[in-house]
Amino acid sequence: MAQHERGTAYYHLPGLFEFYELYRVFLPLLREHREYFYDWCEIGSVYGAPADCIWGGGRAGFGDAQPHRVLALMQEYGISARLTFSNSLLREEHLADWKCNALCALFEKENRVQNGVIAHSDLLLDYLKRQYPGLYFVSSTTKVLTDFQQLRRETEREEFRYVVPDFRLNKSFAELDTLSQDQKDKVEFLCNECCWYGCRDRKHCYENVSRKNLGEDCPDHRCTAPGAQQGYRFSKAMENPGFIGAGDICKIYLPGGFSNFKIEGRGLGSALILEFLLYYMTKPEYQLRVREEIYLDNMLDLF
């Protein structure tokens, strides 16, 4: 949204390109039937990247939605679009990539609602600041900021409008409360991470994705954390010590001065993304109605 209101939760949702078809159906429903949804939350942004973007990171991008169509949809509904250019292994020669530059130029131009880039590499960040000053920047969770002082320093960097810490800082309330309000406004919590809370290999996993996006040979990395073979389960994410539920947002985070919440899921399917939208945004008495309208009217297109 163009301006943030105190006491409102702003969700930053996955799948800008990957789940374009879902948002093309969901956003009109949100506008036409606002009474179905909690009045204390809004969509702050939708993030993602198309396939074959070498600047991409976090997850390997997919989806063939045309950038002009994606941006037109977001602009129509007043939602900021973010490119996930969080590759941590970029080198100078990668900065000239035509596809990623063309996307940045388009996102900067189509800015009735300002668009942004989620970045990890300071090399890329410095380049983007010079070449595309009309964009805003987000410090990526792929930095795996698990130390609170790291987070504090990151929120002090003027170039970042938002900073996404590692999910294991989500419940560090004593430390989080020491941040100034300006710093709290920058913190964007990753709510629904399913990764094992004790994982020490998270940064390596992200680096492996960065190598794949660069087209480099890399060993097939398989997560050996407990339960990893099951893949993502929202029910399991809810049991994670770092999980932030809708009730936590209302009762703890909003009163504490925090208003930005990231929902992960670019690598998941549309059906599970819909479950996130139902859980985090939709009043319980309307969840079945929203699910029916999405599934029954659009099942062949989406699922």
SULDA-V618650 format. One record per helix or strand of 3 or more residues. SS is the DSSP state (H for helix, E for strand). FROM is the first residue (numbers start at 1). TO is the last residue. If there is no record, write none. Layout:
# SULDA-V618650
ss:SS from:FROM to:TO
ss:SS from:FROM to:TO
This chain:
# SULDA-V618650
ss:E from:9 to:14
ss:H from:20 to:32
ss:H from:34 to:36
ss:E from:41 to:48
ss:H from:67 to:76
ss:E from:80 to:85
ss:H from:92 to:96
ss:H from:98 to:109
ss:E from:116 to:119
ss:H from:122 to:131
ss:E from:136 to:139
ss:H from:141 to:143
ss:H from:148 to:155
ss:H from:167 to:169
ss:H from:173 to:176
ss:H from:181 to:186
ss:E from:187 to:190
ss:H from:202 to:213
ss:H from:228 to:230
ss:H from:234 to:238
ss:H from:246 to:253
ss:E from:260 to:262
ss:H from:270 to:281
ss:H from:284 to:302
